[in-house]
């Protein structure tokens, strides 16, 4: 498949997921939080993916789970990108001692592996999807700061920055009006790939039972299936769908990331694949 | 009336704990409505001088002396007050026009930016002003041009857009740093004519290495070599009767005069020779030149030269 087709195809898949998340109450046959049938029922016309151990409809859970999974992924990516873009612009633009201190701090932070740190931190707080998103976003932001910083350092010395200064622009204005727009391509690419990254992380956290117990997401569905014997009994309709949903979404996002990167950097076009 | 008065300007850069003097005791006065050309080879400090006036030098630059604009010493202003002057009172056409426009901003936004910053007018009136400015700069279809990006214009058009940006707030003093570099002869001529037409009521400091442009645009010429002024005077007088051997060399190196370049290279800042800074390349060097540093002496009305031969 050509790169362009792949881009539109992954766009289509991603927005299909978004549509499912937005219109979940209309699409889902049952309320995923209430008991809608006998427990552990096999798939039939009433329950296309059967029911879980408490008798909740699995298809409806899958559909509503899209919401939470997407909120966690998008929210974390949004937080992470805002932090890393601001820090990257500030350190890259001002340089000097400020840059040195911030970057050394980030260096130290980056030596701590993200996932174990997340595990420990989530244990200390009341679980909630926004908490998970914020924690992931804040902790994960360190990884992109360096990328944005190096870009800004290149732009900082460009003649058009000098030109902007010559007409009397303040530093803040130069950063927001002249440097930030030049970063948009690379920020977009980083954003898309970090959405994918955080969705996987979020699913991983819920699978370990550290997600919000009050809402349903895919990781939690797999975890429930695992803990209430779905694996042992071979109830594939309970295990496989959430797994496939994660794989589909993250593949779509990964390809969206690659192809948007290619949009901005056409030199990549020939060498990938 | 004196608009800009630079006295005893010294600029040095600190690099790796070493102090490199780039500009040495430069005195330069610009009368209102005067046009003055600052001429010299690359590295002689002419761009640094322009940047020093705009206070745009990097933080490792040390500036001494005073730069008086009207009644205020620009070097003593805090950065907030300085921002009020930049673009509004003193406008600058920076070097390297191909790179000065932000590639991801529309022309319209770049022209209106200083208007929005300094005059606080609505974006609609600012757009109208921008269209008017582009029209004056002979940009075809100015209305459409507002929504275009820099890469859609040719080099000459970009130069004219830059001039439009600088003229937007109608600054009193315009500092133009190599405004015609990299343009072909025809476009250069056109750009110079536009500049002449629109800078008539302005005070104009042209920084260039091109004596032709200086001759066309400026009534006064100041020749810099190795960080100091070596000759200054009325453009016609200096160009017809150059006194300093460096100015003479500049003139004979011009293609129309037979292309006889000055031998050697201009010295790097930090390693200026003792005595006269030009003696290593001078054709009429004397023994004394290697020891004694000549001072800038007045030899006639508005005419100054820094050479021991005229002592």
Interface residues (C-beta under 8 A of the other chain):
Chain A: X96 X158 X159 X160 X162 X163 X164 X165 X166 X167 X168 X169 X170 X173 X177 X178 X181 X182 X184
Chain B: X54 X56 X59 X83 X84 X85 X86 X87 X88 X91 X92 X94 X95 X96 X99 X100 X101 X102 X103 X104 X105 X113 X114 X117 X118 X162 X165 X166 X169
